[in-house]
Every structure is written in structure tokens, then in C-alpha cells.
């Protein structure tokens, strides 16, 4: 299988901070419509890998190809435009705007937030907002101020804001941290739905949640892949138990 068959192909990726290799000759391949979960102990390099993919951090060496397009030389906004969306651990939504407005301002049209708010509501924007709101379980709350949403709903709204841009690769960093059990289950359903027409990479510590969503699990340790495969395979791997699951 050539790396052109993957939506994301990372090869020999290395980044050093003051001589410390946070990511060390990493090779990672993600299929189209795959939901990949990355796990590993703190300091394993998980968040750094997402930072490298989205251009927040620049690699020391190696290649990141998205749909066979090299990302390592692109600026963050160019990577977003190429079709990569990234959600950080803390939700960054506009608390004083409604759910509808948060989704509407995320529609990609190269304007500032306030320029977007003044933008006339066109049918295609409205259609997209309603479609995304349904996907993220907020269609009945479109007129609610975002500040009034629960923690889980705020996380869903931010996922929705990314979906408005129709990314082909969505990256989420610990999406269920701080959620109730019910919200975690609903988030699992949400991610299983949205990966039907895009690829998703999730960093997560909650193993019960990982079991519900992962097509394949990658275990990172000291900037390298320690193990990779199905959840069952990874959980049974003695190296993984020793450095991560056994703690």
C-alpha cells in the first residue's frame, strides 16, 4: 500500500526542543473515514503530534502528507484551508453569542467574526447550520446563549464549529474530559457518526470511551509508537501494560 492511499501519512517525523526529542522518527498512517485514537502516558508526545499536523509546531525533520500534500511548510491557516480541523482541550466558543451565531460565524468565508455576523444569512449557510446542529445534538438549542450550555454541550458546539468548515480530517484532544457518563456516551455516538464521511484523530485517556469509538489505537511512548492495532490487541500488549495501562 503506497502512502497515497492514506488521507494522512506521517513519515520519519521528529521534533526536538532543546535537544529533547518530543517526537522521534514517527511513522503514522490514517485511512479515509477512520477514527484513530492515540493513547499513552503524559509526555508521550500525543499533543505535540497534533500540534505538528496543524502547523502550530514546526518539525525538525520528516514529512506530514495530507491527501498527498506536504503540510510541514504550510502556515496554520493554509492547513485549515486544506481541510484539517483541530479542537483543543478547552472549548473556545463565543459565550455571548447564541448556538446559531457560533455556528454561523464558523462558516468559512474569510471574514472576521463581526464581519460574519453582519453577513446576510444565505440559504446555504442556514442549511449547513441546521445540518451541523442536528449532528451535534443542539438543534433544539440554536437560540440559546452559548454561556448557558452544559460543559458537554460546549464541547459539542466547538466540534460543530469545526464541522461548519467541512474538514476531511478532524483532530480532538481529550474531548470527554469533565463530561458526565451520559454526555460521554452521546459523544461516542457523535464521533461514530461524523467519521462516516471524514477521518478523525482523538487523543484520550478514558479507556471505556476509547473502546466505544476506536477503529484502531496507536500507543505513543517517548515520542515513538509503542504499539498499534485494535483495542483488544493493544490492551493485551505487555509493553503497553508495563508503561501505561498497568499504572
N, C-alpha and C positions, 0 to 999 in steps of 0.2 A: 504494500500500500504506500503510495507516494504521499508526501506531506500536502500536496494539492487537494487530497481527498478530505482533509480536515478543515473545519472552519477556523480553528486556531492551532498553529504549530509553533511551539517554543523549542528552540534548539540551542544547546550549549550556553544557556543564559546565566550570566554571572554579574553580580553587583557587589562591590566592595565598599565598605565605609571605614575609612582609616585603617585599611589593611585587613579588616574583618569581613569575611565573605558571608553576607546575609543570604545570598542565593548563589549556589555553587554548581556551575555546569548543568543546569536544569534542562531536561527534555520533557515536554508535556504536550500531549495531543488531545484535542477535544473535537468530537464529532458534531455534525449538524444536528440540531434538536436533542442534544444530550444534556442531561442535568448531572454535572460533576460536582462532588463535594470534596473539599480539601480540608483535611484534619491534621492535627499534630500539636505537640506541646507549645507553650508560649516561647517565642523566639525562634520558631522553626523556619520562619520566612514566609508565612502564609500571606499576610497583608502586604508584604513587600512585593510578592509576585503580582498581586492585583495592581499595586502602585506602578509597577513596571509596564503592565499591559496597557493601563490607561494613560501612561505618559507622565504621571506625577513624579516618578523617579526615573532617571535615565540609567540604562545598563552600562556596565563596564565593558562587557563583550557579549556576543551571542545574537540570536535572531528571534524576533517575535513576528510571525506572519499571521494576519487575519484575512481570510479569504484570499490567501496567497499574496497579500500586500504587506510589505515590511512596515512595521509600526515604530521601530526604535528611533527613527529620525524625525518622526512627526510630533507636532505640538499637541497638547491635550485636546484643544478644540477640534483639531483635524481628526483625531482618533474618535471623538464623539461623532463627528460628521461621517466617518467611515462606517459607523454602525455599532459602536461599543458603548454600553451604558454602565455606570458604576454607582452603587449605593454604599455609603459609608455606614459605620456603626450607629451614629446618632442621626436621627432624621433631620433633614434640613428643608423644612416646608415653610411656607409663608403663613404664620399663625393667624395673622389678622385678616387673611383672605378666606373666602369660602372654599369648600372642596372643589366646586366647579371652577372657580377662578384659579386655584392652584394647578388644576389640570390644563386649563385653557392657556395660562402663561407658559406652560411647558411645551406647547405645540411649536415645532421648530420653524421659525420664520425670521430668524436673525434679528430680533428686536430686543430691546431692554424689557424688563418686567413691566414697567409702567407704560411703555410703548405698546406692549402686548395687550394690556388691559384696555387701552383706548381703541385697540384694533376691532373693527366691526366683526361681530360674530357671524362667520360664514357657515354655511350648511356643513361643509366638510369638517370644520373644527368641532361643531356641535355633535355631529355623528361620532367623531373619534372620541370626544369626551364621554359620551353616554356608553360607548362600547367599552372603554377602559374602566369607567366607574363600575360597570357590571362585573368585569373581570376581577376587580379588587374589592368587591363586596360593599361598595359605598354608593350604589346608585340611588338609595333612598335618603342619602345624607348630603346631596350635592349643594344644598343651600346652607348647610351648617358651617359655622366658622371653624377653621381647622384647629384652633386652640382648644376647642371643646371635645375633640375626638379622644378616644382612649389611646394608650400607648401603642397598642397593636394596630389600631386603625391609622395612626400617624405613619407607622412603618408601611402599611399597605398603600397609603396615599403617595408616599415617596416612590414606591415601586411603580405606581400608576403614572407619576410624573415622568419617570424614565420610559415607561411603555408608550407615552404620548409621542416620543421621538422615534418609535418603531425600531429599536436596536435589534440587531441579529445576534448579539452576544450581550448578556446581562450578567453583571457581577455583584454579588451581595455579600457583605461582611457581617456575619452573625445576625441574620435577620430576625431570629426569635428571642434574642436576649431580652429578659424582662417581661415576656408575654405570659398571659395566663395559659393553662393547658388547652382550653378551648381555642384560643387565638393561635396557638402553635399548630393545632390540628387543621384549622382553617388556612393557615399559611402554607402548610404542606399541600393541601388541596390546590391552593392558588398557584404554587410553584409547579406542581404536576400539570396544571392546565397550561400555564404560559410557556412551558418548554416544548409544547407540541408544535410550535412554529418559530422557535428560536433556541439558541443554546444558552445555558445558564451555568455559572460557576458560583458555588456557595462555600463560604468559609464558616464552619460551625463546630461548636463544642458539644452540643446536645445530641448524644448518640441515638436516643429514641427518635428524635426528629430526623437525623441522618438516615436511619433505616426506612423512614416513610418516603424519602424523596430521591435517594441517590441511585442513579443508573450505575455509576462507578465511583469508587472512593480513591483518592490519592492521599497518602500519608507523607507529610514532609517532616524532616528532622535535620536540623543544622544546615538548612538551605538545599538539601538533596531529597530525592524521592526514596523513602524507606520501603514503601510497599504500594501496590496499586492493584485494583480489581474490585470484585463485588464486596459488599459489606461483610458477608459471611467469610470470604477469603481473608480479608484484611483483619477481621476480629480474631481469626484463628492463627494469625502470623505471630510467631514467638518474638520476633524483633519488635513488632508493634506493641505487643503486650508489655514487653520489658520497658520500652521508652515512653509509652503513652497510656495505653488502656489500663495497665496494671496499677497506675497511681491513683 
